[in-house]
Amino acid sequence: MKQLTFKQFWELTEIYTAPLNLFIILLGYAIAKFQFNSLRLPGPEFFLFVLIIVMFHITVNVFNHYMDYRNASDENYKQQTNIIGRDHLDLRFVRNFYLFSLTVSFLLGLLLVLRTNWVIGILGVIGFYIGLFYSYGRRPLNSLPIAEALTGTASGFFIPVVSYYLAVYQTHTITFAMIGKVFLISLPLVLMMFNNLLANNTCDLEEDIENHRKTLVYYLGKPLAVKVLSSVYVFSFIWLFVLVIAGMAPWTVLFLIFLFPKNWQSLKKYRALQDKRTTFPIVLKAMSVIMVLYPILYFIGSFFA
């Protein structure tokens, strides 16, 4: 295999976003600890799952860059925006790179299934499908209006629910009601991920149209998409109160409320101008800080349950 420079590896794999998955995984374990205070420490299966998520995160990002390059109709995007064309990366090398990381992810996933049970296998297949078909096929998911919601659910809910399952399956019988509660508790993460993707696609609307991708923003239009993002952000904070009142989350998560004024003020720049370089990072920061602190505060609160 040819060597990538560190900068190319950094951008192609988007490895800098991988640590966010660790906090999402933490939420699943924190929910289990909050519900079952006598929960034991995570076992080897839990840490194997962490490794799978990191490897598959790399796989999906490399694969998305590869498919976006191959499917692009806009030559400017291919040669100036996409890292493969901009840095003249060998397409065969990039393909082999993602095939290698996919194989490693699959083998690690198979090992996890062998060490646990078929439920993990089913959840894994669904996760792999969403990750790979996000940018693959005649109608990839990233070209459809369900892309934001589906990807937000896959990252914000599927990862915590597997983490939760691994934490409790050996000592407790898991019911659909329990899984439903995990979804409701994970909703703030789902909504933050949804907003990140919505903001990204709002900034990329013209580019997406050139490349025949009709995301939710294509149908909503930019003004309404921005209003949806703002409404979702406000709702996510209201939902924190609902979770605490319903006894599904510890009171410590309410400390997130103190972030709202500053973040809301910073999002004004994005509401005024949707630009990938200048205002999209503002959205990314505002949503990501919630995705990091929510699991941490939930985990801390689980010790007071």
Legacy VTK file of the C-alpha trace (Angstrom):
# vtk DataFile Version 3.0
C-alpha trace
ASCII
DATASET POLYDATA
POINTS 305 float
0.000 0.000 0.000
1.124 3.520 -0.711
1.614 5.796 2.230
-0.652 8.685 3.121
0.690 11.812 4.728
-0.679 12.489 8.184
-2.733 15.389 6.831
-4.262 13.188 4.116
-5.022 10.402 6.595
-6.551 12.979 8.954
-8.925 14.296 6.290
-9.664 11.053 4.442
-10.588 9.085 7.570
-11.945 12.069 9.538
-10.377 10.338 12.525
-10.644 13.603 14.472
-14.402 12.958 14.865
-13.913 9.414 16.212
-13.604 10.439 19.910
-17.204 11.674 19.748
-18.281 8.044 19.346
-16.657 7.211 22.667
-19.000 9.606 24.456
-21.979 8.162 22.591
-20.907 4.688 23.744
-20.544 6.040 27.285
-24.208 7.082 27.284
-25.361 3.484 26.792
-23.322 2.293 29.753
-24.437 5.302 31.842
-28.113 4.503 31.155
-27.542 0.919 32.292
-25.790 2.096 35.447
-28.566 4.598 36.212
-31.213 1.879 35.872
-29.252 -0.884 37.600
-27.002 0.663 40.201
-25.259 -2.645 40.988
-23.950 -2.922 37.444
-20.512 -4.493 37.093
-17.584 -2.874 35.306
-17.486 -3.199 31.497
-16.110 -6.526 30.258
-13.861 -7.307 27.254
-16.884 -7.369 24.922
-17.545 -3.728 25.730
-14.024 -2.664 24.796
-14.165 -4.836 21.672
-17.264 -2.866 20.680
-15.341 0.403 21.150
-12.641 -0.844 18.778
-15.265 -1.903 16.208
-16.917 1.519 16.292
-13.601 3.323 15.751
-12.609 1.018 12.870
-16.012 1.240 11.215
-15.980 5.011 11.655
-12.770 5.098 9.593
-14.250 2.676 7.039
-17.403 4.718 6.474
-15.582 8.032 6.116
-13.051 6.684 3.591
-15.847 4.919 1.707
-17.954 8.088 1.596
-15.073 10.113 0.137
-14.468 7.330 -2.408
-18.123 7.060 -3.507
-18.676 10.825 -3.520
-15.677 11.160 -5.831
-16.835 8.385 -8.156
-20.458 9.560 -8.275
-19.752 13.289 -8.597
-21.004 15.034 -11.716
-19.446 18.349 -10.732
-15.797 18.397 -11.860
-15.030 21.309 -9.560
-16.142 19.188 -6.596
-14.059 16.227 -7.767
-10.874 18.174 -8.354
-11.070 20.970 -5.769
-13.282 19.822 -2.870
-12.951 16.055 -2.555
-9.595 15.101 -1.038
-9.090 12.248 -3.523
-9.055 14.567 -6.525
-7.533 17.552 -4.753
-4.533 15.568 -3.477
-4.396 13.249 -6.510
-4.802 10.122 -4.392
-4.715 6.826 -6.223
-8.324 5.599 -6.458
-7.298 1.949 -6.232
-5.306 2.667 -3.080
-8.287 4.411 -1.460
-10.537 1.480 -2.423
-8.098 -1.035 -0.922
-7.801 1.108 2.191
-11.533 1.032 2.913
-11.783 -2.670 1.981
-9.029 -3.451 4.477
-10.639 -1.437 7.281
-14.048 -2.915 6.405
-12.629 -6.435 6.644
-11.079 -5.691 10.032
-14.370 -4.168 11.249
-16.330 -7.195 10.011
-13.997 -9.723 11.633
-14.049 -7.844 14.931
-17.841 -7.669 14.699
-18.032 -11.411 14.044
-15.846 -12.031 17.088
-18.171 -9.878 19.205
-21.217 -11.832 17.994
-19.485 -15.126 18.829
-18.730 -13.832 22.324
-22.292 -12.535 22.866
-25.380 -13.570 20.854
-27.443 -13.104 17.698
-29.062 -9.864 18.908
-25.724 -8.088 18.594
-25.408 -9.627 15.117
-28.738 -8.173 13.973
-27.936 -4.728 15.377
-24.516 -4.905 13.747
-25.928 -5.787 10.335
-28.330 -2.836 10.494
-25.506 -0.496 11.508
-23.189 -1.779 8.759
-25.978 -1.401 6.185
-26.710 2.217 7.083
-23.013 3.091 7.202
-22.122 1.578 3.824
-25.261 2.397 1.874
-25.111 5.999 3.034
-23.086 6.719 -0.112
-23.397 3.466 -2.117
-25.924 2.273 -4.683
-28.076 3.777 -7.398
-29.919 5.834 -4.760
-27.496 6.184 -1.821
-28.974 7.311 1.474
-27.094 10.617 1.336
-29.070 11.558 -1.767
-32.462 11.014 -0.094
-34.523 13.220 2.259
-34.268 10.574 5.006
-30.467 10.880 5.216
-30.379 13.282 8.164
-32.916 11.404 10.298
-31.614 7.933 9.484
-27.962 8.759 10.063
-28.776 10.693 13.221
-30.678 7.677 14.551
-27.913 5.259 13.550
-25.241 7.241 15.398
-27.265 8.702 18.249
-29.349 5.628 19.108
-27.875 2.435 17.654
-24.482 2.951 19.271
-25.902 3.622 22.779
-28.393 0.753 22.531
-25.628 -1.751 21.694
-23.521 -0.325 24.527
-26.504 -0.623 26.864
-27.190 -4.177 25.726
-23.603 -5.266 26.291
-23.725 -3.813 29.805
-26.874 -5.660 30.944
-27.590 -8.703 28.744
-25.783 -11.179 31.028
-27.637 -10.175 34.181
-31.027 -8.831 33.044
-33.743 -9.780 30.579
-33.989 -6.998 28.018
-37.465 -6.021 26.826
-38.727 -3.797 24.010
-39.883 -1.328 26.672
-36.300 -1.022 27.909
-35.057 -0.449 24.350
-37.760 2.186 23.876
-36.542 4.009 26.977
-32.984 3.956 25.647
-34.252 5.618 22.465
-36.049 8.352 24.421
-32.944 8.952 26.537
-30.705 8.974 23.454
-32.960 11.444 21.643
-30.800 14.510 22.474
-27.862 12.816 20.691
-30.060 11.839 17.741
-31.279 15.430 17.422
-27.795 16.925 17.670
-26.523 14.562 14.971
-29.590 15.366 12.855
-28.814 19.075 13.166
-25.170 18.574 12.211
-26.187 16.782 9.022
-28.976 19.261 8.300
-26.562 22.184 8.639
-23.982 20.430 6.485
-26.515 19.738 3.736
-27.885 23.281 3.966
-24.417 24.670 3.318
-23.849 22.131 0.507
-27.256 22.532 -1.173
-26.014 23.913 -4.492
-23.187 21.369 -4.622
-25.599 18.528 -3.796
-27.968 19.598 -6.569
-25.072 19.549 -9.034
-24.289 15.995 -7.923
-27.954 14.863 -8.020
-28.329 14.544 -4.250
-31.798 15.542 -3.076
-31.530 15.718 0.700
-34.171 17.054 3.071
-32.862 20.576 2.498
-33.638 20.275 -1.223
-37.335 19.873 -0.389
-37.486 22.283 2.545
-35.395 25.085 1.071
-32.684 26.858 3.044
-34.899 29.272 5.066
-37.159 26.500 6.376
-34.211 24.152 6.984
-32.609 26.798 9.214
-35.882 27.175 11.143
-36.105 23.402 11.576
-32.554 23.324 12.940
-33.344 26.065 15.463
-36.595 24.379 16.530
-34.899 21.013 16.991
-32.202 22.646 19.091
-34.749 24.318 21.378
-36.788 21.113 21.667
-33.721 19.123 22.721
-33.346 21.304 25.819
-37.047 21.037 26.650
-36.692 17.275 26.319
-34.047 17.247 29.059
-36.676 18.445 31.554
-39.093 15.766 30.341
-36.494 13.046 30.882
-35.638 14.223 34.396
-39.288 14.647 35.435
-40.102 11.184 34.037
-37.248 9.664 36.039
-35.375 8.536 32.929
-32.376 10.808 33.440
-30.500 12.111 36.498
-30.869 15.737 37.508
-27.236 16.406 36.582
-28.098 16.586 32.853
-29.930 19.850 33.554
-26.549 21.566 33.850
-26.645 21.586 30.045
-29.240 24.355 30.264
-26.451 26.793 31.120
-25.014 26.247 27.618
-28.192 27.327 25.860
-27.838 31.165 25.946
-24.259 31.225 24.656
-24.866 28.606 21.964
-28.103 30.230 20.843
-26.307 33.541 20.471
-23.476 31.961 18.457
-25.965 30.240 16.133
-27.216 33.663 15.036
-24.305 33.837 12.598
-25.370 30.562 11.008
-29.013 31.648 10.817
-27.877 34.743 8.939
-25.471 32.944 6.591
-25.132 29.237 5.804
-21.515 28.823 4.750
-19.425 25.643 5.010
-16.188 27.383 5.950
-17.317 30.183 8.266
-20.624 29.315 9.971
-21.004 25.525 9.694
-18.194 25.002 12.263
-20.269 27.101 14.690
-23.158 24.633 14.385
-20.798 21.685 14.655
-19.296 23.070 17.869
-22.681 23.911 19.420
-24.107 20.445 18.728
-20.933 18.513 19.531
-20.517 20.061 22.980
-23.996 18.723 23.853
-23.067 15.284 22.476
-19.983 15.226 24.700
-21.373 16.719 27.917
-24.747 14.940 27.919
-23.221 11.433 28.311
-20.689 12.733 30.863
-23.361 14.433 32.997
-25.628 11.404 32.676
-22.793 9.122 33.782
-21.952 11.355 36.748
-25.620 11.443 37.707
-25.854 7.647 37.599
-23.759 7.533 40.770
-26.511 9.422 42.626
-29.282 7.038 41.531
LINES 1 306
305 0 1 2 3 4 5 6 7 8 9 10 11 12 13 14 15 16 17 18 19 20 21 22 23 24 25 26 27 28 29 30 31 32 33 34 35 36 37 38 39 40 41 42 43 44 45 46 47 48 49 50 51 52 53 54 55 56 57 58 59 60 61 62 63 64 65 66 67 68 69 70 71 72 73 74 75 76 77 78 79 80 81 82 83 84 85 86 87 88 89 90 91 92 93 94 95 96 97 98 99 100 101 102 103 104 105 106 107 108 109 110 111 112 113 114 115 116 117 118 119 120 121 122 123 124 125 126 127 128 129 130 131 132 133 134 135 136 137 138 139 140 141 142 143 144 145 146 147 148 149 150 151 152 153 154 155 156 157 158 159 160 161 162 163 164 165 166 167 168 169 170 171 172 173 174 175 176 177 178 179 180 181 182 183 184 185 186 187 188 189 190 191 192 193 194 195 196 197 198 199 200 201 202 203 204 205 206 207 208 209 210 211 212 213 214 215 216 217 218 219 220 221 222 223 224 225 226 227 228 229 230 231 232 233 234 235 236 237 238 239 240 241 242 243 244 245 246 247 248 249 250 251 252 253 254 255 256 257 258 259 260 261 262 263 264 265 266 267 268 269 270 271 272 273 274 275 276 277 278 279 280 281 282 283 284 285 286 287 288 289 290 291 292 293 294 295 296 297 298 299 300 301 302 303 304
